[in-house]
Amino acid sequence: MRLGAVVITMGTRPEELKALLDSVARQAGDPIEVVVVCQGVKLDGLPELPGGLRTVELPENVGIPAGRNVGIEAFGPGGRDVDALLFLDDDGLLERTDTAELCRQALAEDPRLGIISFRIADPETGSTQRRHVPRLGRSDPMKSSRVTTFLGGANLVRTTVFQQVGGLPDEFFYAHEETDLAWRALDAGWMVDYRADMVLLHPATSPSRHTEYHRLVARNRVWLARRNLPVLLIPLYLAVWVLLTLVRRPTKASLQAWVGGFREGWKNPSGPRRPIKWRTVWLLTRLGRPPVV
């Protein structure tokens, strides 16, 4: 089973990027070819990898989903030159040398498995942040299970999924693009797994470190619903998230940015609308996350 890897970078963490690439090179099994997508930068001095290393230089930062889509296409239309693609944050590190082999084994054993979400652990404490466990509630991060979404910078996707349902939504720029893809994949009959034994080491961070986090989260939440949910569920889903946002008591500035993004989500086009089937709604519910929260 041929694996490739996509890493996007803005060139701000060169040492961490080199360490990540070294951890990919140390993976057991057949060598993995890596594509590094450089967003608005030119990189020199990257290590040579056993499977090969290519770079794609973009003139500007086009966002996370669009950058990853460029990386997918570097492996042919829909990534068809390989069987599956790893997507790894440029400041992450594969803890074990058998992660790629575990991925190959999981895909071989389960033909319906389309996406694998890794566990993200802080390199100093070994702890996993609650937001990195793609399940509701205070779920045990050491428990593997079927899930309804996945972590963007620590995952593997069969390229057949992209060829069947399309890539990540370019226009999202940041936030919720993984859920958009996961819902489309589940609707097409694929499954998504969270695997606690597949670990990417990554420093514990706050998502609000990203510029305009609150605006993009709100805007993309609306777009996610408009693109994917049956009409009857759209107002319910968004009403729940309005209430959850207020319960969390954001600062005045954060709430203003959130409200602006929410309005933007209704005002601007959300991209193609392909509502999921009601049987997929029931599947999401059975997996523990009905598409109203």
Backbone torsions as a table, in degrees:
resi	resn	phi	psi	omega
1	MET	NA	120.9	-174.7
2	ARG	-84.8	126.4	178.0
3	LEU	-114.1	142.6	170.0
4	GLY	-123.6	174.1	179.0
5	ALA	-141.6	142.5	178.1
6	VAL	-120.4	127.1	176.6
7	VAL	-128.7	126.6	174.6
8	ILE	-104.9	146.9	-177.0
9	THR	-149.7	151.3	171.3
10	MET	-107.7	10.9	174.9
11	GLY	76.5	11.8	-176.9
12	THR	-89.5	-9.0	-177.7
13	ARG	-133.6	63.6	-173.8
14	PRO	-63.3	-38.5	-178.7
15	GLU	-68.7	-41.6	178.4
16	GLU	-65.2	-38.0	178.5
17	LEU	-62.2	-45.3	179.2
18	LYS	-62.1	-39.4	178.8
19	ALA	-64.9	-40.2	177.4
20	LEU	-61.7	-47.3	-179.1
21	LEU	-62.0	-36.5	176.2
22	ASP	-63.9	-38.3	179.7
23	SER	-68.6	-30.5	174.2
24	VAL	-69.4	-41.1	-180.0
25	ALA	-64.0	-27.0	-178.1
26	ARG	-82.6	-2.3	-177.2
27	GLN	-65.7	137.1	177.4
28	ALA	-69.5	159.6	-179.9
29	GLY	90.2	-167.7	-178.2
30	ASP	-59.5	143.7	179.6
31	PRO	-59.3	150.2	-178.3
32	ILE	-107.9	125.3	174.4
33	GLU	-80.7	137.2	-175.8
34	VAL	-118.4	138.6	170.5
35	VAL	-115.3	123.2	175.0
36	VAL	-102.8	120.0	179.1
37	VAL	-97.2	114.6	-176.4
38	CYS	-95.3	116.6	-175.5
39	GLN	-95.2	97.1	176.8
40	GLY	77.7	14.9	-179.8
41	VAL	-138.8	163.3	171.0
42	LYS	-116.9	132.8	-177.1
43	LEU	-114.1	137.2	175.5
44	ASP	-123.3	160.1	172.4
45	GLY	76.6	20.6	177.3
46	LEU	-74.2	148.5	-176.5
47	PRO	-71.0	153.9	171.9
48	GLU	-79.2	137.0	-178.3
49	LEU	-112.3	149.1	-179.4
50	PRO	-56.3	-38.0	-178.8
51	GLY	-87.1	-8.3	-178.2
52	GLY	103.8	151.1	179.8
53	LEU	-135.8	126.5	175.6
54	ARG	-120.4	152.0	174.9
55	THR	-123.3	145.3	172.9
56	VAL	-120.7	121.9	-176.9
57	GLU	-103.0	118.7	176.7
58	LEU	-100.2	144.5	-176.4
59	PRO	-69.6	-17.2	-178.5
60	GLU	-153.2	171.0	176.7
61	ASN	-77.0	110.6	-178.0
62	VAL	-95.5	2.5	-179.6
63	GLY	99.8	166.1	-175.2
64	ILE	-67.9	-53.1	-177.5
65	PRO	-64.5	-41.0	179.4
66	ALA	-66.1	-39.0	177.1
67	GLY	-63.2	-41.1	178.4
68	ARG	-69.0	-34.4	176.1
69	ASN	-63.1	-37.6	175.3
70	VAL	-61.2	-41.8	178.3
71	GLY	-64.0	-37.8	177.4
72	ILE	-60.9	-48.2	-176.6
73	GLU	-68.1	-19.1	175.5
74	ALA	-65.2	-17.5	176.3
75	PHE	-100.6	25.0	-178.0
76	GLY	94.0	166.7	-179.8
77	PRO	-53.9	121.7	-177.9
78	GLY	65.9	16.6	179.6
79	GLY	71.8	24.7	-169.7
80	ARG	-66.2	-13.5	179.8
81	ASP	-71.2	-14.6	177.2
82	VAL	-130.1	167.4	-178.8
83	ASP	-87.0	-28.9	-179.4
84	ALA	-156.2	156.2	-177.7
85	LEU	-125.7	132.1	168.9
86	LEU	-83.8	139.1	173.2
87	PHE	-120.5	118.4	-170.8
88	LEU	-131.8	134.4	175.1
89	ASP	-64.1	145.4	-174.8
90	ASP	-72.6	-10.9	174.9
91	ASP	-110.9	20.7	176.1
92	GLY	-96.8	178.7	-178.8
93	LEU	-156.4	126.2	176.6
94	LEU	-72.1	118.9	-173.2
95	GLU	-69.7	-40.8	-174.4
96	ARG	-107.6	160.5	178.8
97	THR	-93.2	-3.0	-178.3
98	ASP	-109.4	13.3	-177.8
99	THR	-61.9	-43.5	179.3
100	ALA	-62.9	-40.4	178.5
101	GLU	-66.8	-37.0	175.4
102	LEU	-63.0	-38.0	177.3
103	CYS	-64.8	-46.5	178.9
104	ARG	-58.9	-43.5	-179.1
105	GLN	-64.0	-44.0	-178.7
106	ALA	-62.7	-42.2	180.0
107	LEU	-69.0	-37.2	-179.9
108	ALA	-68.2	-36.1	-177.5
109	GLU	-78.2	-22.8	-175.6
110	ASP	-132.8	94.1	-178.4
111	PRO	-62.2	-18.6	179.7
112	ARG	-87.1	-10.4	-177.4
113	LEU	-75.3	116.9	-177.4
114	GLY	-106.4	-29.0	-174.9
115	ILE	-138.4	137.2	175.7
116	ILE	-121.6	126.2	176.6
117	SER	-101.5	124.9	-179.0
118	PHE	-81.8	163.2	170.4
119	ARG	-85.7	132.7	176.8
120	ILE	-100.0	126.9	-177.6
121	ALA	-128.1	140.9	176.2
122	ASP	-68.1	131.1	-175.2
123	PRO	-66.4	-22.7	-178.7
124	GLU	-89.8	-42.2	-175.2
125	THR	-101.6	-20.4	-175.7
126	GLY	77.0	0.4	-176.9
127	SER	-81.8	155.4	178.1
128	THR	-114.0	125.5	179.3
129	GLN	-65.8	146.0	-178.7
130	ARG	-55.0	-39.3	-176.4
131	ARG	-68.6	-12.5	-179.9
132	HIS	-93.7	4.2	174.4
133	VAL	-104.6	109.6	-171.5
134	PRO	-78.2	53.0	176.0
135	ARG	-140.2	157.6	177.8
136	LEU	-76.0	156.1	176.0
137	GLY	77.6	-176.0	179.5
138	ARG	-85.6	70.6	-173.9
139	SER	-80.8	144.4	-179.7
140	ASP	-66.8	117.1	-179.2
141	PRO	-65.4	-16.5	-179.5
142	MET	-87.8	2.0	-179.7
143	LYS	-100.2	123.6	175.8
144	SER	-85.6	149.8	-179.9
145	SER	-169.8	169.1	166.1
146	ARG	-68.0	143.0	179.6
147	VAL	-139.1	179.1	-176.5
148	THR	-114.1	-1.7	175.6
149	THR	-152.5	-175.9	-176.2
150	PHE	-153.0	170.6	-177.1
151	LEU	-92.2	126.2	-170.6
152	GLY	-62.8	-37.7	-174.6
153	GLY	-101.0	16.8	-179.4
154	ALA	-155.5	77.2	-175.0
155	ASN	-159.2	172.7	173.1
156	LEU	-136.7	138.4	-179.8
157	VAL	-130.2	131.7	170.4
158	ARG	-61.4	136.4	179.5
159	THR	-70.1	-20.7	174.6
160	THR	-60.3	-31.1	177.7
161	VAL	-62.0	-47.5	179.2
162	PHE	-62.6	-41.4	-179.0
163	GLN	-65.7	-27.2	-177.9
164	GLN	-90.0	-42.9	-173.0
165	VAL	-114.4	-3.7	-179.4
166	GLY	94.9	174.8	-176.4
167	GLY	-89.6	-162.4	177.3
168	LEU	-73.7	152.9	-179.0
169	PRO	-75.2	106.5	-177.4
170	ASP	-51.0	-43.0	-170.7
171	GLU	-68.0	-15.3	-179.5
172	PHE	-68.4	-30.6	179.8
173	PHE	66.6	-52.8	177.7
174	TYR	-160.6	134.8	172.6
175	ALA	94.5	127.7	172.9
176	HIS	71.6	2.3	178.9
177	GLU	-66.5	-29.0	178.7
178	GLU	-67.5	-42.4	179.5
179	THR	-65.3	-37.6	177.3
180	ASP	-58.5	-46.8	178.9
181	LEU	-68.2	-41.7	-178.1
182	ALA	-61.9	-43.7	179.0
183	TRP	-62.0	-41.3	179.5
184	ARG	-66.9	-38.9	178.9
185	ALA	-65.9	-46.3	178.2
186	LEU	-60.7	-38.7	179.6
187	ASP	-65.1	-27.5	179.6
188	ALA	-88.6	1.3	176.4
189	GLY	102.6	2.0	178.0
190	TRP	-85.1	162.8	176.3
191	MET	-116.3	157.7	178.3
192	VAL	-124.8	129.4	179.1
193	ASP	-116.7	141.9	165.8
194	TYR	-100.2	124.8	-177.5
195	ARG	-117.5	113.9	-178.2
196	ALA	-71.8	-21.0	-177.4
197	ASP	-87.7	-5.7	175.0
198	MET	-103.6	107.2	-165.8
199	VAL	-116.8	132.8	167.5
200	LEU	-112.7	119.5	175.0
201	LEU	-75.3	130.7	-176.6
202	HIS	-154.9	131.2	-179.3
203	PRO	-58.0	139.3	176.8
204	ALA	-62.5	129.7	-176.7
205	THR	-138.8	171.2	173.5
206	SER	-105.1	135.2	179.8
207	PRO	-63.1	-23.0	-178.9
208	SER	-71.9	-1.1	175.6
209	ARG	-65.8	-21.9	-179.8
210	HIS	-77.2	138.5	178.5
211	THR	-58.9	136.2	176.6
212	GLU	60.0	32.3	-178.5
213	TYR	-53.9	-51.7	-173.7
214	HIS	-65.2	-37.8	178.8
215	ARG	-66.5	-45.5	-177.5
216	LEU	-68.4	-38.4	178.4
217	VAL	-60.3	-45.5	-179.0
218	ALA	-68.8	-46.0	-179.7
219	ARG	-60.7	-46.2	-176.5
220	ASN	-71.5	-27.0	175.1
221	ARG	-62.3	-42.7	177.8
222	VAL	-66.0	-44.3	179.8
223	TRP	-62.6	-39.9	179.1
224	LEU	-57.9	-45.3	179.6
225	ALA	-67.8	-45.7	-177.6
226	ARG	-63.9	-34.1	-178.3
227	ARG	-77.5	-34.3	-163.3
228	ASN	-121.3	-23.5	-172.0
229	LEU	-92.1	147.5	168.8
230	PRO	-56.9	148.2	-173.1
231	VAL	-53.0	-40.4	-176.6
232	LEU	-63.8	-26.8	-176.0
233	LEU	-90.3	-17.5	-175.2
234	ILE	-58.3	-53.9	-179.1
235	PRO	-64.0	-35.0	179.8
236	LEU	-66.3	-47.2	179.9
237	TYR	-58.4	-47.6	-176.6
238	LEU	-72.1	-34.1	177.4
239	ALA	-63.3	-41.3	178.1
240	VAL	-60.7	-41.9	-177.5
241	TRP	-73.7	-28.7	172.2
242	VAL	-63.2	-46.3	179.5
243	LEU	-63.3	-44.1	179.1
244	LEU	-61.6	-38.8	179.0
245	THR	-64.3	-42.1	179.8
246	LEU	-68.4	-38.3	178.9
247	VAL	-61.6	-32.8	-178.9
248	ARG	-75.3	-6.6	174.8
249	ARG	51.6	63.8	177.9
250	PRO	-67.8	161.5	175.3
251	THR	-65.5	164.7	-178.8
252	LYS	-59.0	-44.6	-179.7
253	ALA	-64.3	-41.3	179.9
254	SER	-65.4	-41.4	-179.5
255	LEU	-66.3	-38.9	177.9
256	GLN	-62.4	-42.3	178.4
257	ALA	-64.9	-40.2	179.7
258	TRP	-63.3	-46.4	179.5
259	VAL	-62.2	-40.5	177.2
260	GLY	-61.7	-41.6	177.7
261	GLY	-67.4	-37.1	178.3
262	PHE	-62.1	-44.2	177.6
263	ARG	-64.3	-40.7	179.4
264	GLU	-61.5	-35.6	179.3
265	GLY	-63.9	-31.6	177.6
266	TRP	-84.2	-32.2	-174.9
267	LYS	-76.4	-38.8	-172.6
268	ASN	-97.9	153.7	178.2
269	PRO	-60.0	141.4	-177.2
270	SER	-99.5	-0.2	-175.4
271	GLY	94.3	-176.1	-175.6
272	PRO	-61.7	138.0	178.0
273	ARG	-98.2	120.2	176.8
274	ARG	-135.7	82.0	-175.6
275	PRO	-61.3	138.2	178.6
276	ILE	-69.4	156.8	-179.6
277	LYS	-73.8	158.6	177.8
278	TRP	-65.6	-28.9	176.4
279	ARG	-67.5	-28.6	175.5
280	THR	-73.1	-36.5	173.6
281	VAL	-57.8	-43.0	179.0
282	TRP	-67.3	-37.7	177.0
283	LEU	-61.9	-46.7	178.5
284	LEU	-59.3	-39.1	179.4
285	THR	-65.9	-45.1	179.6
286	ARG	-64.7	-29.6	178.7
287	LEU	-81.4	0.6	172.3
288	GLY	102.2	2.5	179.8
289	ARG	-141.2	82.2	177.6
290	PRO	-61.8	145.5	-175.1
291	PRO	-77.4	51.0	168.8
292	VAL	-125.8	4.1	179.4
293	VAL	-150.1	NA	NA
